[in-house]
Amino acid sequence: MKMNTRVLMKGNEALCHAALDAGCFCFFGYPITPQNQVPEYLSLLMPQHGRVFLQAESEVAAINMVYGAASTGVRVMTSSSSPGISLKQEGISYLTGAELPAVIVNVMRGGPGLGNIAPSQADYFQATRGGGHGDYRTLVLAPSSVQEMYDLTRDAFDLAEKYRNPVMILTDAIQGQMMEPMTITRDPLPVPAPLPWGTRGTRKGSRTIINSLFIVAEELEKQNQRLQAKYDQMAREDLRWQEEELAEAEVAIVAYGSAARVCRTAIRLLREQGVRVGMFRPITLFPFPSDALRAVGERMKLLFTVELSAGQMLDDVRLALEGRCPIGFYGRTGGVVPTPEEVAEALLAKMRELGI
Amino acid sequence: MTTMLEETVFSRTEALCDMRFHYCPGCAHGIVHRLVAETLVDLKVLDRTVGVCPVGCAVFAYDYFNCDMIQASHGRAPAVATGVKRACPDAVVFTYQGDGDLASIGMAEIVHAAARGENITVVFINNAVYGMTGGQMAPTTMIGQQTTTSPLGRDPGLAGYPIRVSELLATLDGPTYITRQTIASPKEVLATKRALTRAFQAQVDGKGFSLVEILSSCPTWWAKTPKDSLQWIESTMRGIYPPGVLVDRTGYA
């Protein structure tokens, strides 16, 4: 869509338009709620634009089709939801091992097991710790609005190519299903020329081998060191977070994605009661904005983490603060979304406990 | 004074790299690699070929075929090849897979690639055993055949029956060409070469999915000499896996 276009759409549809506008050439997916709008929408849009849509026989096949298409140097995306993302983990490990760029969307739902189709943030560990086998990470972006579903998905393709590493959009059933107005902030890109190293035959002038097998231990260690160096570079160059109403605050809520939306309303309720509270919202979950959070935490009386999980990002908050500030937590699981009143009440209880 | 006349009667094809195969003595992978490589040269498609190698004995095939190569996760080569072909339709794309990779862990991917009529060529090595991991029972291991996980012989009451992949795929409307060949004699090696040529030609002409199953020897895990292994293909494997053309919708003479 053209720059400055103002549209009302679902988050799942916004990320489809973002993929299209980023020059994504191939999409491979498999039906699973609550991300079905993505393959449905793209099954029409991609062929209309002369691009590739293919419904795979499984999430396992879909991620391996991504691996094949990414090998040829084109922009490629897949999307799924929690159980399907679990199935993709071996493929994601291979993508990182073979250093291939790809965009992977997880519209999270309740777990574990088949769980349910309600919104959840319980895949944080899986997304930020690697998820599959081996010492690797994916760059994880967490949108908190339909606008960000579009903007961050556009960026995800650039970041994937910058690092030759998969980038995950970690979102949830609320973000995927809710409709909001958004503005197209950049002109669409044409489909870019395939990356020069892509496996399209030696006619390009050289022979390409896409591989994650390094049978000699010292060579595999070198490959691991290359990967770790990329992750360090991500932390230097591509950290993102947002600070809201922290200037005069003595308490900061730490939340991302849909939880941050609930917390924004909770903060309004708390401020009406005179509580000086603001929010720190990580946008990159890996790399985690630890230094920025520590700087905020050092001047707070309490950091209060709110998640739609039993407490996963909480670990990163603790690691960032290393005991420099008291840390509280409130979370709901299984697809239950807390009300702003519940969050406010939980935070007030923690403040009373700490004598703030 | 005598004059030495030298004439080259056999040399490495340009489609194979100047590398020493890691395969065991008497293993037929070397023969099939050469046949595939020669076919790519004959059809003049080597510089637009992308090969996908499996997990199994042929995992290092990316070091041998002198074209762009991708190493796939176990069983997923047909899905990877699908991604390559859809993204780059003018590439000639082949997978090279063993029976464990293709017929056990990768059964879903091969069936669906065939059902879609994906315009790729699959080279399927059936030697009735897992080679790389140490001679375990494969989905194609025959009744009574001893392996390291069926030490008393494959018992159908415990481990079920061998799968005839080519016959199974031949029930689908998607495939264009499916054939089973062997490398047990020079004559059959040449027939396999002709089958591979037909399979790759079908892809080049945009006709769709082709698969060449090749009954192949594994002297190491069959505990036989190379010669006895070839004999065993003829005496035992052929009976369970009869060679022949199962599907031919190429329209070629």
Chai-1 contact restraints between the chains, C-beta under 6 A:
chainA,res_idxA,chainB,res_idxB,connection_type,confidence,min_distance_angstrom,max_distance_angstrom,comment,restraint_id
A,C26,B,A87,contact,1.0,0.0,6.0,A-B,restraint_1
A,V52,B,R86,contact,1.0,0.0,6.0,A-B,restraint_2
A,E57,B,A108,contact,1.0,0.0,6.0,A-B,restraint_3
A,E57,B,H112,contact,1.0,0.0,6.0,A-B,restraint_4
A,A61,B,A79,contact,1.0,0.0,6.0,A-B,restraint_5
A,A61,B,E109,contact,1.0,0.0,6.0,A-B,restraint_6
A,N64,B,R76,contact,1.0,0.0,6.0,A-B,restraint_7
A,N64,B,A79,contact,1.0,0.0,6.0,A-B,restraint_8
A,N64,B,V80,contact,1.0,0.0,6.0,A-B,restraint_9
A,M65,B,A79,contact,1.0,0.0,6.0,A-B,restraint_10
A,M65,B,T82,contact,1.0,0.0,6.0,A-B,restraint_11
A,M65,B,G83,contact,1.0,0.0,6.0,A-B,restraint_12
A,Y67,B,V80,contact,1.0,0.0,6.0,A-B,restraint_13
A,G68,B,V80,contact,1.0,0.0,6.0,A-B,restraint_14
A,G68,B,G83,contact,1.0,0.0,6.0,A-B,restraint_15
A,G68,B,V84,contact,1.0,0.0,6.0,A-B,restraint_16
A,A69,B,G83,contact,1.0,0.0,6.0,A-B,restraint_17
A,A69,B,A87,contact,1.0,0.0,6.0,A-B,restraint_18
A,S71,B,I70,contact,1.0,0.0,6.0,A-B,restraint_19
A,T72,B,V84,contact,1.0,0.0,6.0,A-B,restraint_20
A,T72,B,A87,contact,1.0,0.0,6.0,A-B,restraint_21
A,T72,B,C88,contact,1.0,0.0,6.0,A-B,restraint_22
A,V74,B,A87,contact,1.0,0.0,6.0,A-B,restraint_23
A,E90,B,S73,contact,1.0,0.0,6.0,A-B,restraint_24
A,Y94,B,S73,contact,1.0,0.0,6.0,A-B,restraint_25
A,T199,B,V50,contact,1.0,0.0,6.0,A-B,restraint_26
A,T199,B,D68,contact,1.0,0.0,6.0,A-B,restraint_27
A,T199,B,I70,contact,1.0,0.0,6.0,A-B,restraint_28
A,R200,B,C88,contact,1.0,0.0,6.0,A-B,restraint_29
A,R200,B,A91,contact,1.0,0.0,6.0,A-B,restraint_30
A,G201,B,D47,contact,1.0,0.0,6.0,A-B,restraint_31
A,G201,B,R48,contact,1.0,0.0,6.0,A-B,restraint_32
A,G201,B,D68,contact,1.0,0.0,6.0,A-B,restraint_33
A,G201,B,A91,contact,1.0,0.0,6.0,A-B,restraint_34
A,T202,B,D47,contact,1.0,0.0,6.0,A-B,restraint_35
A,T202,B,C67,contact,1.0,0.0,6.0,A-B,restraint_36
A,R203,B,D47,contact,1.0,0.0,6.0,A-B,restraint_37
A,R203,B,R48,contact,1.0,0.0,6.0,A-B,restraint_38
A,T208,B,D68,contact,1.0,0.0,6.0,A-B,restraint_39
A,I209,B,Y62,contact,1.0,0.0,6.0,A-B,restraint_40
A,I209,B,M69,contact,1.0,0.0,6.0,A-B,restraint_41
A,I210,B,I70,contact,1.0,0.0,6.0,A-B,restraint_42
A,N211,B,Y62,contact,1.0,0.0,6.0,A-B,restraint_43
A,N211,B,Q71,contact,1.0,0.0,6.0,A-B,restraint_44
A,L213,B,Q71,contact,1.0,0.0,6.0,A-B,restraint_45
